[in-house]
Amino acid sequence: MLEAVSELGFEEPSAIQAATIPVALEGHDIVGLSETGSGKTAAFGLPALSQIDFENPVPQLLVICPTRELAVQVCEEISRLGSKLPKLKTVAIYGGAPMDRQFRALRQGTQVIVGTPGRLIDHVERGSLNLDDIKMVILDEADRMLDMGFFDEMQSILRAVPEERQTLFFSATMNRNVEGLIKRFGNEPRTIQIERKTLTVESVEQVAYEVRQRSKTEVLSRILDLEQPRLAIVFCNTKRNVDECTEALLARGYSADRLHGDISQALRERVLRMFREGTVEVLVATDVAARGIDIDDIDVVFNYDLPQDPEDYVHRIGRTGRAGRSGKAVSFIFGRDVFRLQTIERYIRQQITRAPIPSQAEVEGKLASQLIDGVREKLESKAFEDSSADVKQLQEAGFELFDIANTLMAMLREGTSREGEEIIEDRHDSRDRSYERERSPGKDRGDRRKRNERFTAEEGMTRLFLNLGKAQRISPGDIVGMMHNEMALPREALGKITMTPKFTLIEIANDFVETALAEAKKSKLRGKRFVLDYDRSSGAIGEKKERSGKPDSKDRKFSGKKGSKPDRERRGGKTKGRYPRKDN
């Protein structure tokens, strides 16, 4: 194990590890309280592995986790800590995964079981999991499991394991329910709490921006362009907000994906793997992922929606600033969110900085500076291909060298720039009335007609969205060639192509839309994978309403109940029109 720890790059234990490991090795029950990302897995994993009989292939260590993602990652971490133990076998058991695969792994024999409460109970009741030889039980994120309603399942599991086992309770926070569980199932546990002035990691910079709901995506894009994080997580309170935010980021050309409760387990694992590898740079998620993601390289966490519970805020921003690294937590607030933010500040005993929204000029300036730095670096290192023949050809055509360089720089800047949107700020209104119109009705209807004309495809055509644009050096010719050669679409199937720096809109004949969407999943554009989907801005909602045949509320002549008091008052106390009085 020491050899494995050395290969993993550990030089000295964290505070929770230094305090926990000696006490656990002595056989005491433990209540460990420490902020997330402090190294709790190694704190309980190393002493647990040291007590396992590797010649005996029966479950001896049981780790209970609140979420599937956390169970998988704890299992992987224990496997890494025991990578030099040739006979160690670990199995992760959680809902959403095929039962037959878990049955097979349990029949083959394993010493370490890491799982979620529901699936563990399922295997115990089926007789596929025997807990008679368990020496140590570890409850990771015990408070979270109780919050999720696993109290009965946890009690059933703790009753099923031998009474002489060692029990370790680990949590970032402590509440009355956790105390009751410890008092009932713990054996005079030693409490180990890492003293800290605040509940959040001090290396995480915490900032809040006052922004309306309708402008959140634009502000999020600006901060992503300014910070340019390697990996970022955006937390939303609802699955609908996750879907809408993800689609908006994809439309702007960001490498983003989503994670919430409606996504299948196989897809969740695939998304997390791509996020860990950096293929997906922005992960948009609900709190289902708040405690299940253990990745050290997350630079920024966004609270797209401010959480209702201050504890959720602590666990969300605990995804960054892990293992001693620095990080940043950004929260979007408006109206009543200000009071919730104050509650969070009192809870974490720390001030969250209010900052002005970065302007589009700042973003453009940052992108321009990066472009100049990149060109300067290439020039200094001379790490570029020789294009003197092309430049000479332009010179011979009568163009000056300065004009050629100026034009090329302008083209590069156009490719890396982004089209920002106007951010509406009204700090005097305490409520976020994003649905209200701030222009006159007539002007609004005219603007809406113009927008509908702009985003409506020609008759017989459907507009599709492609998440590549000018910034990826893609041209209309590349798109046409790919659709003809790789997708085998005829020329008459393609219509107007509209390109922006971040994405492209393509009109395709209705008869060939399904073919294009199916072929896109196995095609590449200039060697790059891409997303091709329906364009959500093309007025599909209005068309759906028209097909349904239901009149809009503004077309109804009467509202309210027949003969109601307001209805009579509007008619001067008499019921006229289509609702006659009963005595008539």
Helices and strands as residue ranges (DSSP letters): H 2-7, H 15-25, E 30-33, H 40-49, E 61-64, H 68-81, E 90-93, H 99-108, E 112-115, H 117-126, E 136-140, H 142-147, H 151-160, E 166-171, H 176-185, E 190-193, E 204-210, G 213-215, H 216-227, E 232-235, H 239-251, E 256-259, H 265-277, E 282-285, G 287-289, E 300-303, H 310-317, G 322-324, E 327-333, H 337-348, E 353-354, H 360-381, H 388-396, H 401-416, H 441-454, E 461-466, G 470-472, H 476-485, G 491-493, E 494-499, E 504-509, G 510-512, H 513-520, E 532-534, H 540-548, G 553-555, H 565-570
